[in-house]
Amino acid sequence: MQIIDDFLDYEEFQILKSEIMNPVFDWNYVPMTDSMQEKSNKFSGQFVHLAYSNCVPRTTFFNKLLPVLNRLDVTTLNRVKLNLQPRTEKIIKGLFHTDLGGDMDEETMKTWTTSVYYINTNDGYTEFENGEKVKSAENRIVKFQSNLKHRGTTCTDEQTRVVINFNYLPLHKRI
């Protein structure tokens, strides 16, 4: 696992953040199911923006992500998805998962990289199955092998928690 703070330069990050946090940004509501969250809470869902999937950009916003993709040294891109979780009274944890799945076996998933890029600072975090936590801090990215199970949380101290998930094959050796 690799954590990088100040991933983009200040100006590039501010441009990207202002686009995503703009009130007219195109978010789509996705209700949470029991398979997506701990059964002990009543959390209702999150907002997503699918920017890229199945080898195709899904929105024009995808072009705004090129500074991030260039820094990640992506050779093959699988998916780029933005997640916005509204504030909750207490931290709510999702279930542990991998972003890749379907027909992909464990050994193949190890060759892929998942990166979570944090758009705003809040008390939410990404937690890994081994107990490690990465706090949400704006312009921070965490890179890890795609077979590592992880989960996101909501936040309690800001209006929203916003991250971008990247799933890709890197140009250079695995992390």
N, C-alpha and C positions, 0 to 999 in steps of 0.2 A: 504494500500500500504506500502511496506517495501523496503527501499533502503539500500544496503550493499556495501560498498567500500572494496577493497582488498579482494574480495570474496574467491579467491584461494590464497595459499601462492605464493610468488614471483616466485619460480622455476617452480612450476606446471603451473602457468599462462604463463610464458615465453615459455615453451614447447608447450602448446596449441596454443598460438599466432603465434609462428614460423611455426607451421604446417599449420595453416589457411592462413597466409599471404605469404606462399611459392608460387612463381610464377607458379608452376605446380599443385597447388591445383585444384581439379575438380569442377569448377563453371559452371552452366548452365544458359544461358540467358533467361529471361522471359520478354517479352514486356509488358509494362503497358497499360491498357485500360482505357477508361473514367470511368469505375466503380472502378478503383484502385487509381485514382489521381484526384486532382482538375482539372476541365476542362479548367482553365485559363492558363495552361502552355503546353509546348511541350515536356516534359520529356519523354524519350523513354523507359526506363525499368531498371531492376536490374538483378543481378546475384544471383542465389540461389544454395544451396547444401542441398538436402533433406537427412538427416542422419537417420531418423526414422519416420515411419508412419504405421498405421494399425497393430500395435503390432509386427512389423518386422524391424530390422535394415536394412537400405537400402544401406549402404556403410561400408567398413571396418573402416572408420574414426570414426564411432560411438563409438568404444572402447576407443578412445582418450578422449571422453566426460565423462567417468566414474568418474573422480574426481569431476566434476560439479554435476553430478547426485547424487553422494553419499552425497554431502553437502546439496542438496535440499531435501533429505529424500523422494525420489520418491517411491510410491508404485505401481502406474499404469501410464504408459507413453502413451500419445496419439500421439505426434508428436515432432520432433526436426528438425528445419529448420534454416540454416544459410542464412543470407541476406548480400549482398555486393552491395552498391549503389555507383556508380562513382560520383566524384565531379561535381558540377554544378556551374554556375556563381552566382546564388542566391539560397537560401534555397527553396527547393520544398517539399511541404507537401503531403503525401498520404491522403486517405480518412479515416475517423474513421471507425473502424471495431473491431470485436472480432475474435480471432484465431479459436475458436470452433464455430460450427454452424450446418448447415444441419438439422438433426432431433432433435438436442439437445435443450431442452427448457431452458428458463431463470433460473429457479430454479435449474436445473441440472448443468448448467454452473457455478453457484455460488459455487458449491462444488469442481470445478476444479481450478487449479492455472496456471497462465501464468507467465513466467519469461523471461525478456529480459536481456541478458548478453552482455555487451559491450566489444568488442575486441580491439578497438582503440579509442583514445581521438580525438575529433573533435568538430566543432560547430553545428553538427546535434543533434537531440534530439528525445525523445519519448514524445508525447503530449497526454493527456487524455481529454475526452470530457468536464470535469469540468474546464479545463484551466491549470491544473498542467502540468509542464514539467520536464522531467528528462534528464539532459545533458549527452551526450555520453562521458564517461570517462572510460579508459581501466580498466578492472578487476572489474567493478561495475555491480551489478545486481539489477534489480527492480522486485519485486514479487507482484502480485495482482490477485484478483479474475478474472476468465476468462470471466465473463460477462461484465467487464468494457471495454468500447470502447476506443480505443487508435489509434494512427497513428505514423508512423515514418517519418523522413525527410531525405533529402540528406544533404551533407555538402559542404562548400565552401573553407575550409582551409586545407584540406588534400586530397590525391588522392582518398580515398575511405572512406566510413562509413560501418563498419562491426559489425553485431550483430548476436547473436544466440537466437532463440525463442524456449522456452521449454513449452509444454502444458502437465500437469500431475495432478494426484491426490497425494497430500502429505500424508506422514505417520502420521503426527501430525495434530492438528486442523487447520482449515482455518486461513488465515491471516486477 
